Amino acid sequence: MDLQLTGKRALVTGGSRGIGKAIARALAQEGVHVLLSSRDAATGTAAAEQLSKETGGEVHAFVADTRDDGQVNALVEHAVNLLGGLDIVVNNAARPGAQPAVPGVAGVASDYLLDELNTKLVGYLRIARAAAPHLVANGWGRIINISGLAARQSGTIPGSTRNVAIAALTKNLADELGPRGVNVTVLHPGATRTEKTADAIARKAAAEAISLEDAEKALFGQSLIGRIVEAEEVAAVVTFLASPRSVAINGDAIAAGGGSPRAIHY
């Protein structure tokens, strides 16, 4: 299938590592001109150079903290000027996951929760707010918000709250922008292999004196596919959502965690 992405222009926040980097790679492989953002200049530049060499495509880097209005506005303006416009926005700049050991409501520090929401919810809003006029001017665009399956289960208040909020943001954006040619979707990854996964597996194996294979299965084998999802597999879903082929999907949440047993979402 031709995804009709050649020549499109994309901004991927949090694109220097993990899922964001995989998304930037997948888009570049489809002929998309990509600007990835990162809070660390060296990491972002290295990622952009690596992806350019791997894909033969156009991949650039820019430093921005999405917790700051001015930096976000500068990021979007740079993307438009560098790429000659903007068609696709992937919001991915957030911590990989909320702290897993928050001890119930008594342990949720106000400042921590507010920073989680500022980084992910308000950060995604800042990017969408700055980018939307450019997408609307095109008469076509895509915004894909990377959230997480913590939106569909309890665990920690910060983890669930921030991801549910992204789903609500997505639907509101879709209702406003959809009639103007811009589709907005939210993707919920589950456990996904990134640069940090090997360390987690090694710690589990050492702590329980089991093999790395058994440790990975214990940590990440609860999905219906029985294994961890690769970042490239999440990126493949995002790439479809970023394409004109995804026109029938707007305002909806897509799970990309390998399938959750027993739960029914409708």
C-alpha angles and dihedrals in degrees: 000000000000106000090200091228101126110126096011117135122229140186116204115188118205086022102145098085146006120008093351093056091047089052092050089050094049093049092048090051088058092054098263118147104232137200112188122194129211137167090231117066097202095048093045094048092047091050093049093049092048094049093046090055094044097048103027085229137121111274124162135177133220131181116236140145108217090207088075123073095208095050091048092051090049091049094053093043090051091049092052093047096043098043097034093244140345131260107158133041123188113190108205106134105123141100111287090245141342117266106286096208101060101139101226127282093323091061099050105106112209093226092051094051092045091051091050090053093043092051100044110019101032092033091057090045091052092053093046092047092052095042101041097080090056093048092046090049088057091052086228136064149135132225116187117187116202109215125149146242090264082086088073102045142036121252110121128005093232093046097049096037097053093048096046087050091055090054090052091047090050095053093048091050091047093051090052101038102030095080087052095057101267119119116203122194138168123222120204111202118191124199104344130182112246136152091287098052098084092057092051091051092048092051091050092048093049094046093051099030092237133131122275089245092054091045092053091048091050093049101038109014100094098094122095090256089054098229144069117282116243119236088237090059091055089047091054090059091047091050091056091048089051092055132086087245090073095065092121092062116075131149092000134124119237120198117216104177103107094265130303116241119240098357119118119201120186 
